[in-house]
Amino acid sequence: MSVSTGVWFVYCGIANLFPTRHYRRYYPQSGLAGKKYHAELDENGFSVSGDACSWRVLWTEALLKGEDKHVFIFSGKGSIFIFGKKYLTDEQQKATRQFAAVH
């Protein structure tokens, strides 16, 4: 195995630990940017509905659950869900953390 192949595998491993950069890069191309959606979260999971499509994801089906200082991010059912914290009250943010942490 060459050094360049080894470096590539290390890069891919690190990139999978920090997916934010990847998601920010490809989100504008997804066709979802700029569209409005309505989300509801509860103890079972979350649902997102909009003009073009709707999703329902159980917490047990969410492959990635994370947050940074600006957003909550979840992935499941082949989609990435990003919820901007500036649109949520402190109480809603606390509830989102609790729902996601249970499963």
C-alpha distances in whole Angstrom, upper triangle without the diagonal:
4,7,8,6,7,10,11,11,13,15,16,17,19,21,22,24,26,26,29,28,26,30,32,30,31,34,36,35,35,39,40,41,44,46,48,47,49,47,48,47,48,47,46,44,44,45,45,47,48,49,46,45,45,43,43,41,41,40,38,36,35,31,31,34,34,37,37,40,41,39,39,36,35,33,34,35,32,34,34,37,38,42,43,45,47,49,49,52,51,52,50,47,48,48,45,43,45,44,41,40,42,40
4,5,5,6,9,10,11,13,14,16,17,19,20,22,24,25,26,29,27,26,29,31,29,30,33,35,34,35,38,40,40,43,45,47,47,49,47,49,47,49,48,47,45,45,46,45,47,48,49,46,45,45,43,44,42,42,41,40,38,36,32,32,35,35,36,36,39,40,39,39,36,36,34,35,36,33,35,34,37,38,41,42,44,46,48,49,51,50,52,50,47,48,48,45,43,46,45,41,41,43,41
4,5,5,6,9,10,11,12,14,15,17,18,20,22,23,24,27,25,24,28,29,27,28,32,34,33,34,38,39,39,42,44,46,46,47,46,48,46,48,47,46,44,44,45,44,47,47,48,46,45,45,43,44,41,42,40,39,37,35,32,31,33,33,34,34,36,37,37,37,34,34,33,34,36,33,34,33,36,36,40,40,42,44,46,47,49,48,50,48,44,46,47,43,41,44,44,40,40,42,40
4,5,5,6,9,10,10,12,14,15,16,18,20,21,22,24,22,21,25,26,24,25,29,30,29,31,34,36,35,39,41,43,43,45,43,45,44,46,46,45,42,42,43,42,44,44,45,43,42,42,40,41,39,40,38,38,35,34,30,29,32,31,32,32,35,35,35,35,32,32,31,32,34,30,31,31,34,34,37,38,40,42,44,44,47,46,48,46,43,44,45,42,40,43,42,38,39,41,39
4,5,5,6,9,10,11,12,14,15,17,19,20,21,24,22,20,24,26,24,24,28,30,29,30,33,34,35,38,40,42,41,43,42,44,42,44,44,42,40,40,41,40,42,42,44,41,40,40,38,39,37,38,36,35,33,31,28,27,30,30,31,31,34,35,34,34,31,31,29,30,31,28,29,29,32,33,36,37,39,41,43,43,46,46,47,45,42,43,44,40,39,41,40,36,37,39,36
4,5,5,6,9,10,11,13,14,16,17,19,20,23,21,21,24,26,24,25,29,31,30,31,35,35,35,39,40,42,42,43,42,43,41,43,42,41,39,39,40,40,42,43,45,42,41,41,38,39,36,37,35,34,32,30,27,26,29,28,30,30,33,34,33,33,30,30,28,30,31,28,30,29,32,32,36,37,38,41,42,43,45,44,46,44,40,41,42,39,37,39,39,35,35,37,35
4,5,5,6,9,10,11,12,14,16,17,18,21,19,18,22,23,22,23,26,28,28,29,33,33,33,37,38,40,40,42,40,42,40,42,42,41,38,38,39,39,41,41,43,41,40,40,37,38,36,36,35,34,32,30,26,25,27,27,28,28,30,31,31,31,28,28,27,29,31,28,29,27,30,30,33,34,36,38,40,40,43,42,44,42,38,40,41,37,35,38,38,34,34,37,34
4,5,5,6,9,10,10,12,14,15,16,19,17,16,19,21,19,20,23,26,25,26,29,30,30,34,35,37,37,39,37,39,38,40,40,38,36,36,37,36,38,38,40,37,36,36,34,35,33,34,32,32,29,27,24,23,26,25,27,27,30,30,29,29,26,26,24,26,28,25,25,25,28,28,31,32,34,36,38,39,41,41,42,40,37,38,39,36,34,37,36,32,33,35,33
4,5,5,6,9,10,11,13,15,15,19,17,16,19,22,20,21,24,27,26,26,30,31,31,34,36,37,37,38,36,38,36,38,37,36,34,34,35,35,37,38,40,37,36,36,33,34,31,32,30,29,27,25,22,21,24,24,26,26,29,30,28,28,25,25,23,25,26,23,24,24,27,27,31,32,34,36,38,38,41,40,41,39,36,37,37,34,32,35,34,30,30,33,30
4,5,5,6,9,10,11,13,14,17,16,16,19,21,20,21,24,27,27,27,31,31,31,34,36,37,37,38,36,38,36,37,37,36,34,34,35,35,38,38,40,38,37,36,34,34,31,32,30,29,28,25,22,21,23,22,24,24,27,28,27,27,24,24,23,25,27,25,25,24,27,27,30,31,32,35,36,37,39,38,39,37,34,35,36,33,31,33,33,29,29,32,29
4,5,5,6,9,10,11,12,14,13,13,16,18,16,18,21,23,23,24,28,28,28,31,33,34,34,36,34,36,34,36,36,35,32,32,34,33,35,36,38,35,34,34,32,33,30,31,29,29,27,24,21,19,22,21,22,22,25,25,24,24,22,23,21,24,26,23,23,22,24,24,27,28,30,32,34,34,37,36,38,36,32,34,35,31,30,32,32,28,29,31,29
4,5,5,6,9,10,10,13,12,11,14,17,16,16,19,22,21,22,26,26,26,29,31,32,32,33,32,33,32,34,33,32,30,29,31,30,33,33,35,33,31,31,29,30,27,28,26,26,24,21,18,17,19,19,21,21,24,25,23,23,20,20,18,20,22,19,20,19,22,22,26,27,29,31,33,33,36,35,36,34,31,32,33,29,28,31,30,26,27,29,27
4,5,5,7,9,10,14,14,13,16,18,18,19,21,24,24,24,28,27,28,31,32,33,32,34,31,33,31,32,32,31,28,29,30,30,33,34,36,34,32,32,29,29,26,27,25,24,22,20,17,15,18,18,20,20,24,24,23,22,20,19,18,20,22,20,21,19,22,22,26,27,28,31,32,32,35,34,35,33,30,31,31,28,26,29,28,24,24,27,25
4,5,5,7,9,12,11,12,14,16,16,18,20,23,23,24,27,27,26,30,31,32,31,33,31,32,30,32,31,31,28,28,30,30,33,33,36,34,32,32,29,30,27,27,25,25,23,21,17,15,17,16,18,18,21,22,21,20,18,19,18,21,23,21,21,19,21,21,24,25,26,29,30,30,33,32,33,31,28,29,30,27,25,27,27,24,24,26,25
4,5,5,6,9,8,8,11,13,13,14,16,19,20,20,23,23,23,26,28,29,28,30,28,30,28,30,30,30,27,26,28,27,30,30,32,31,29,29,27,27,25,26,24,24,22,19,16,14,16,15,16,16,19,20,19,18,16,17,16,18,21,18,18,16,19,18,21,22,24,26,28,28,31,30,32,30,27,28,29,25,24,27,26,23,23,26,24
4,5,6,9,10,9,11,14,14,15,16,20,20,20,23,23,23,26,27,28,27,28,26,28,26,28,27,27,24,24,25,25,28,29,31,29,27,27,24,25,22,22,21,20,18,16,12,11,13,13,15,16,20,20,18,17,14,14,13,15,18,16,16,14,17,17,20,22,23,26,27,27,30,29,30,28,25,26,27,23,22,24,24,20,21,23,21
4,6,9,11,11,12,15,16,17,18,22,22,22,25,24,24,27,28,29,28,29,26,27,25,27,26,26,23,24,26,26,29,30,32,31,29,28,25,25,22,23,20,20,19,16,13,11,12,11,13,14,17,18,17,16,14,14,14,17,20,18,18,16,17,17,20,21,22,25,26,26,28,27,29,27,23,24,25,22,20,22,22,18,19,21,20
4,6,7,8,10,11,13,14,16,19,20,20,23,22,21,24,26,26,25,27,25,26,24,26,26,26,23,23,25,24,27,28,31,29,28,27,25,25,22,23,21,21,20,17,14,11,12,10,11,11,15,15,14,14,12,13,14,17,20,18,17,14,16,15,17,18,19,22,24,24,26,25,27,25,22,23,24,21,19,22,22,19,19,22,21
4,6,5,6,9,10,11,12,15,16,16,19,18,18,21,22,23,23,24,22,24,23,25,25,25,22,21,22,21,24,25,27,26,24,24,21,22,20,21,19,20,18,15,12,10,11,10,11,12,15,15,13,13,10,11,11,14,17,15,13,11,13,12,15,17,18,21,22,23,26,25,27,24,21,23,24,20,19,22,22,18,19,22,21
4,5,5,6,9,10,10,13,15,15,18,17,16,19,20,21,21,22,21,23,22,24,25,25,22,21,22,20,23,23,26,25,24,23,21,22,20,22,20,21,20,16,14,11,12,10,10,9,12,12,10,11,9,11,12,15,18,16,14,11,12,10,13,14,15,18,19,20,23,23,25,22,19,21,22,19,18,22,21,18,19,23,22
4,6,5,6,9,10,12,14,15,18,17,16,19,21,22,23,25,23,26,25,28,29,29,25,24,25,23,25,25,27,26,25,25,24,25,23,25,24,25,23,19,17,15,15,14,13,12,15,14,13,14,12,15,15,18,20,18,16,13,15,13,16,16,18,20,22,23,26,26,28,25,23,25,26,23,22,25,25,22,23,26,25
4,6,5,6,9,11,12,12,16,16,15,19,20,22,22,24,23,25,25,28,29,28,24,23,23,22,24,24,26,24,23,23,22,23,22,24,23,23,21,18,16,14,15,14,15,15,17,16,15,15,13,14,13,16,18,15,13,11,14,13,17,17,20,22,23,24,27,28,29,27,24,26,27,23,23,26,25,22,24,27,25
4,5,5,6,9,10,10,13,12,12,15,17,18,18,20,19,22,22,25,26,25,21,20,20,18,20,20,22,20,20,20,19,20,19,21,20,22,19,16,14,12,14,13,13,13,16,14,12,13,10,11,11,14,16,13,11,8,10,10,13,14,17,19,20,21,24,25,26,24,21,24,24,20,21,24,23,20,22,25,23
4,6,5,8,10,11,13,12,11,14,16,18,18,21,20,23,23,26,28,27,24,22,22,20,21,21,22,21,21,21,21,23,21,24,23,25,22,19,18,15,16,14,14,13,15,13,12,13,11,14,14,17,19,16,14,11,12,10,13,13,16,17,19,20,24,24,26,24,21,24,25,21,22,25,24,22,24,27,26
4,6,7,8,10,13,13,12,15,17,20,20,23,23,26,26,29,31,30,26,24,24,22,23,22,24,22,22,23,22,25,24,26,26,27,24,21,20,18,19,18,17,17,18,16,16,17,15,16,16,19,20,17,15,13,15,14,17,17,20,21,22,24,27,28,30,27,25,28,29,25,25,29,28,25,27,30,28
4,6,5,7,10,11,10,14,15,18,19,22,21,25,25,28,30,29,25,23,22,20,21,20,21,19,19,20,20,22,21,24,24,25,22,20,18,17,18,18,18,18,20,18,16,17,14,15,14,16,17,14,12,11,13,13,16,17,20,22,22,24,28,29,30,27,25,28,28,25,25,29,27,24,27,29,28
4,5,5,8,7,7,10,12,14,15,18,18,21,22,25,27,26,23,20,19,17,18,16,18,16,16,17,17,20,19,22,22,24,21,19,18,16,17,17,17,17,19,16,14,15,12,14,13,15,16,14,11,9,10,10,13,14,18,19,19,21,25,26,27,24,23,26,26,22,23,26,25,22,25,28,26
4,6,7,7,6,9,11,14,16,19,20,23,25,28,30,29,26,23,22,19,19,17,18,16,17,19,19,22,22,26,26,28,25,22,22,20,21,20,20,19,21,17,16,18,16,17,17,19,19,17,14,13,13,13,15,16,19,20,20,22,26,28,29,26,25,28,28,25,26,29,28,26,29,31,30
4,6,8,8,11,13,16,17,21,22,25,26,30,32,30,27,24,22,19,20,18,18,16,17,19,19,23,23,26,26,28,25,23,22,21,22,22,22,22,24,21,19,20,18,18,17,19,19,16,14,13,15,15,18,19,22,23,23,25,29,31,32,29,28,31,31,27,28,31,30,27,30,33,31
4,5,7,11,11,14,14,18,18,22,23,26,28,27,23,21,19,16,16,15,15,13,13,15,16,19,19,23,23,25,22,20,19,19,20,20,21,22,23,20,18,18,16,16,14,16,15,12,10,10,12,13,16,17,21,22,21,24,27,29,30,27,26,29,28,25,26,29,27,25,28,30,28
4,6,8,8,12,13,17,18,22,23,27,29,28,24,21,19,16,15,13,12,10,12,14,16,19,20,24,25,27,24,22,22,21,22,23,23,24,25,21,19,20,18,18,17,18,17,15,12,13,14,14,17,18,22,22,21,24,27,30,31,27,26,30,29,26,28,30,28,26,30,32,30
4,6,6,9,9,13,14,18,20,23,26,25,21,18,16,12,12,10,10,9,10,12,13,17,18,21,22,24,22,20,20,19,20,20,20,21,22,19,16,17,15,15,15,16,16,14,11,11,11,11,13,14,18,19,17,20,24,26,27,23,23,26,25,22,24,27,25,23,27,29,27
4,6,9,11,14,16,19,21,25,27,27,23,20,18,15,14,12,13,12,14,15,16,19,20,24,24,26,24,21,22,20,21,20,19,20,20,17,15,16,15,16,16,18,19,17,13,12,12,11,13,13,17,17,16,19,22,25,26,23,22,26,25,22,24,27,26,24,27,30,29
4,7,10,13,15,19,21,25,28,28,24,21,19,15,14,12,12,12,14,16,18,21,22,25,26,29,26,24,25,23,23,22,21,21,21,17,16,18,17,19,19,21,21,20,16,15,14,13,13,13,16,16,15,18,21,24,26,22,22,26,26,23,25,28,27,25,29,31,30
4,7,10,13,17,19,23,26,25,22,18,16,12,11,8,8,9,11,13,15,18,20,23,24,27,24,22,24,23,22,22,21,22,22,19,17,18,17,18,18,20,20,19,15,14,13,13,13,14,17,17,15,18,21,24,25,22,22,25,25,22,25,27,25,24,28,30,29
4,7,10,14,17,20,24,23,20,16,14,10,9,6,8,10,11,12,14,16,18,22,23,26,24,22,24,22,22,22,21,21,22,18,16,17,16,17,18,19,20,19,16,15,13,12,11,12,15,15,12,15,18,21,22,19,19,23,22,19,23,25,23,23,26,28,27
4,7,10,13,17,20,19,16,13,10,6,6,4,8,9,9,9,11,13,15,18,19,22,20,19,21,20,19,20,19,21,21,18,15,15,15,15,16,17,17,17,14,13,11,11,10,12,15,15,12,14,17,20,20,17,17,21,19,17,20,22,20,20,23,25,24
4,7,10,14,17,17,14,10,8,6,5,6,10,12,11,9,11,12,14,16,18,21,20,18,21,20,19,20,19,21,21,18,16,15,15,15,17,17,18,19,15,15,12,12,10,12,14,15,11,12,15,18,18,14,16,18,17,15,18,20,18,18,22,23,23
4,7,10,14,14,11,7,6,4,7,9,13,14,12,10,9,10,11,13,14,18,17,15,18,17,16,17,16,19,19,17,14,12,13,12,14,15,16,17,14,13,10,10,9,11,13,14,11,11,14,16,15,12,13,16,13,11,15,16,14,14,18,19,19
4,7,10,11,9,6,5,7,9,12,16,17,15,12,11,9,11,12,13,16,16,15,18,18,16,17,17,20,21,19,16,13,14,13,15,15,16,19,16,15,12,13,11,14,14,16,13,12,14,16,14,10,12,14,11,10,14,14,11,13,16,17,17
4,7,8,6,4,7,9,12,15,19,20,17,14,12,10,10,10,10,13,14,13,16,16,13,15,15,18,19,18,15,12,13,12,14,14,16,18,16,15,12,13,11,14,14,17,14,12,14,15,13,9,11,12,9,7,11,11,8,9,13,13,13
4,5,6,6,9,12,15,18,22,23,20,16,14,11,11,9,9,13,14,14,17,17,15,17,17,21,22,21,18,15,16,14,16,16,17,20,19,18,15,16,14,17,17,20,17,15,16,16,13,11,12,12,8,8,11,10,7,9,12,11,12
4,6,8,12,15,18,21,25,26,22,19,16,13,11,9,8,11,13,13,16,17,14,17,18,21,23,23,20,16,17,15,17,16,18,21,20,19,17,18,17,20,19,22,20,17,18,18,15,13,14,13,9,9,11,9,5,8,10,8,9
4,7,10,14,16,20,24,24,20,17,14,10,9,6,6,8,10,11,15,16,14,17,19,23,25,24,21,17,17,14,15,14,15,18,18,18,16,18,17,21,21,24,22,19,21,21,18,16,17,16,13,12,13,12,8,10,12,10,9
4,7,10,14,17,21,21,17,14,11,7,6,4,5,8,9,9,12,13,12,15,16,20,22,21,17,14,13,11,12,11,12,15,14,14,12,14,14,18,18,21,19,17,19,19,17,14,15,15,12,10,12,11,8,8,11,10,10
4,7,10,14,17,17,14,11,8,6,5,6,7,11,10,10,13,13,12,14,16,19,21,19,16,13,12,10,11,10,12,15,13,12,10,12,11,15,16,19,16,15,17,18,17,13,14,15,12,10,13,13,9,10,13,13,13
4,7,10,14,14,11,7,5,4,6,9,11,14,12,12,15,16,15,17,18,21,23,20,17,14,14,12,12,11,12,14,12,12,10,12,12,15,17,19,17,16,18,20,19,15,16,18,15,13,16,16,13,13,17,17,16
4,7,11,11,8,6,5,7,9,12,13,16,15,14,16,16,16,17,18,20,22,19,16,14,13,12,12,12,12,14,11,11,9,11,10,14,16,18,15,15,18,20,19,16,16,19,17,14,17,18,15,15,19,20,19
4,7,8,6,4,6,9,12,15,17,20,18,17,20,20,19,21,21,24,25,22,18,17,16,15,15,15,14,16,13,14,11,13,13,16,18,19,16,17,20,23,22,18,19,22,20,17,21,22,19,19,23,23,23
4,6,6,6,9,12,15,18,20,23,21,20,22,22,22,23,23,24,25,22,19,18,18,17,17,17,16,17,14,15,13,14,14,16,19,19,16,18,21,24,24,20,21,24,22,20,23,25,22,22,26,27,26
4,6,8,12,15,18,21,24,26,24,23,25,25,25,26,26,28,28,25,22,22,21,20,20,20,19,19,16,17,16,17,17,19,22,22,19,21,24,27,27,24,25,28,26,24,27,29,26,26,30,30,29
4,7,11,14,17,21,23,25,22,22,23,24,24,26,26,28,29,25,23,22,20,20,19,18,16,16,14,16,15,17,18,20,23,24,21,23,26,29,29,25,26,29,27,25,28,29,26,26,30,30,29
4,7,11,13,17,20,21,19,18,20,21,22,23,24,26,28,25,22,20,19,17,16,15,13,14,12,14,13,15,17,19,22,24,21,22,26,28,28,24,24,27,25,22,25,27,23,23,27,27,26
4,7,10,14,16,18,16,16,18,19,19,21,22,25,26,24,20,19,17,15,14,13,11,13,11,13,12,14,15,18,21,22,20,20,23,26,25,21,22,24,22,19,22,23,20,20,24,24,22
4,6,10,13,15,12,12,15,16,16,19,20,23,25,23,19,17,15,12,11,10,8,10,9,11,10,13,14,18,20,22,20,20,23,25,24,20,20,22,20,17,20,21,17,17,20,20,19
4,7,10,12,10,10,14,15,15,18,20,23,25,23,19,17,15,12,12,9,9,12,11,12,11,14,15,19,20,23,20,20,22,24,22,19,19,21,18,16,18,18,15,14,18,18,16
4,6,8,6,7,10,12,12,15,18,21,23,22,18,15,13,10,9,7,7,10,10,11,10,13,14,18,20,23,21,20,22,23,22,18,18,19,17,14,16,16,13,12,15,15,12
4,5,5,7,10,12,12,15,18,22,24,23,19,16,14,11,11,9,10,13,13,14,13,16,16,20,21,24,22,21,23,23,21,18,18,19,16,13,15,14,11,10,13,12,10
4,5,5,9,10,9,13,15,19,22,21,18,14,13,9,10,9,11,14,14,14,13,15,15,19,19,23,21,19,21,21,19,17,16,16,14,11,12,11,8,7,9,8,6
4,6,8,10,11,14,18,21,24,24,20,17,15,12,11,9,11,14,15,15,15,18,19,22,23,26,25,23,25,25,23,20,20,19,17,15,15,14,11,9,11,10,6
4,6,9,11,14,17,21,24,23,20,16,14,10,9,6,7,10,11,12,13,16,17,21,22,26,25,23,26,26,24,21,21,21,19,16,16,16,13,11,13,13,9
4,6,7,11,14,17,20,20,16,13,10,6,6,5,8,10,10,10,10,13,14,18,19,23,22,20,23,23,22,19,18,18,17,13,14,14,12,9,11,12,9
4,7,10,14,17,20,20,17,14,11,7,6,5,9,9,10,10,11,14,16,19,20,24,24,23,25,25,24,21,20,20,19,16,15,17,14,11,13,14,11
4,7,10,13,17,17,13,10,7,5,5,7,11,11,11,9,10,11,13,16,17,21,21,20,23,22,22,19,17,18,17,14,13,15,14,10,11,14,11
4,7,11,14,14,11,8,6,5,7,9,13,14,12,10,10,10,11,14,15,18,18,17,19,18,19,16,14,14,14,10,9,12,11,7,9,11,10
4,7,11,11,9,6,5,6,9,12,16,16,14,11,11,10,11,12,12,16,17,16,18,17,18,15,12,13,14,11,9,12,12,9,10,13,13
4,7,8,6,4,6,9,12,15,19,19,16,13,11,9,9,10,9,13,14,13,15,14,16,14,10,12,13,10,9,13,13,10,12,15,16
4,6,6,7,9,12,15,18,22,21,19,15,14,11,11,10,9,12,14,14,16,15,17,15,12,14,16,13,12,15,16,14,15,19,19
4,6,9,11,15,18,21,25,24,21,18,16,13,11,10,8,10,13,13,14,13,16,15,11,13,16,14,13,17,18,16,17,21,22
4,7,10,14,17,20,23,23,19,16,13,10,9,6,6,7,10,11,13,13,16,14,11,14,16,14,14,17,18,17,18,22,22
4,6,10,13,16,19,19,16,12,10,6,5,4,5,8,10,10,13,13,15,13,10,13,14,11,12,15,15,14,16,19,19
4,7,10,14,17,17,14,11,8,6,5,7,7,11,11,10,13,13,14,11,9,11,12,8,9,12,12,10,12,15,16
4,7,10,14,13,11,7,6,5,6,9,10,14,14,14,17,17,17,15,12,14,14,11,11,14,13,10,13,16,15
4,7,10,11,8,6,5,7,9,12,13,17,16,16,19,19,19,16,14,16,15,11,11,14,12,9,12,14,13
4,7,7,6,4,6,9,11,15,17,20,19,19,22,22,22,19,18,19,18,14,15,17,15,12,14,16,14
4,5,6,7,8,12,14,18,20,23,22,21,24,25,24,21,20,21,19,16,17,18,15,13,15,16,13
4,6,8,10,14,16,20,22,25,24,24,27,28,27,23,23,24,22,19,20,21,18,16,19,19,16
4,7,10,13,17,20,23,25,24,25,28,29,29,25,24,26,24,21,22,23,20,18,21,22,19
4,7,10,13,16,19,22,21,21,25,26,26,22,21,23,22,18,20,22,19,17,20,21,19
4,7,10,13,16,18,18,18,22,23,23,20,18,21,20,16,17,19,17,15,18,20,18
4,7,10,13,15,14,15,18,19,20,16,15,18,17,13,15,17,15,13,16,18,17
4,6,9,12,11,12,16,17,18,15,13,16,16,12,14,17,15,13,17,19,18
4,6,9,8,8,12,13,14,11,10,13,13,10,12,15,14,13,16,18,18
4,5,6,7,11,12,14,11,10,14,14,12,13,17,16,15,18,21,21
4,5,5,8,9,11,9,7,11,12,10,12,15,15,15,17,20,21
4,6,8,9,12,11,10,13,15,14,15,18,19,18,21,23,25
4,7,10,12,9,10,13,14,13,15,18,18,18,21,23,24
4,7,8,6,6,10,10,10,12,14,15,15,18,20,21
4,5,5,6,9,10,11,13,14,15,17,18,20,23
4,5,5,6,9,10,11,12,14,16,17,19,21
4,5,5,6,9,10,11,12,14,15,17,20
4,5,5,6,9,10,10,12,14,16,18
4,5,5,6,9,10,11,12,15,17
4,5,5,6,9,10,11,13,15
4,5,5,6,9,10,11,14
4,5,5,6,8,10,12
4,6,5,6,9,11
4,6,5,6,9
4,6,6,8
4,6,6
4,6
4
